[in-house]
Amino acid sequence: MCDNPSVPMKRRGKRIVCTICCGKKDPAWGLIPALRRYRSRRIARAAALARRAGLPLAILSGKLGPVWADEPIPHYDLLLL
């Protein structure tokens, strides 16, 4: 979000909570929400923060790019080095 008060409100961005994905994933087949797919305490804490703040949660996936927490995603196995 742009915190510069000289930028008009209509040009400012919207706030979100964002975190990165994790290696541990729910192995269920098919599409399930990203928040259920990724299993980590960090992501759970980010989701709790987003709920308390009334903000959407985005997760940066190493394979899929940015995904919303409720966005259905497939299982995948990708090691980022």
Buried (B, 14 or more C-beta within 10 A) or exposed (E): EEEEEEEEEEEEEEEBBBBBBBEEBEEEEEEBBBBBBBBBEEBEEBBEEBEEEEBBBBBEBEEBEEBBBEBEBEEEEEEEE
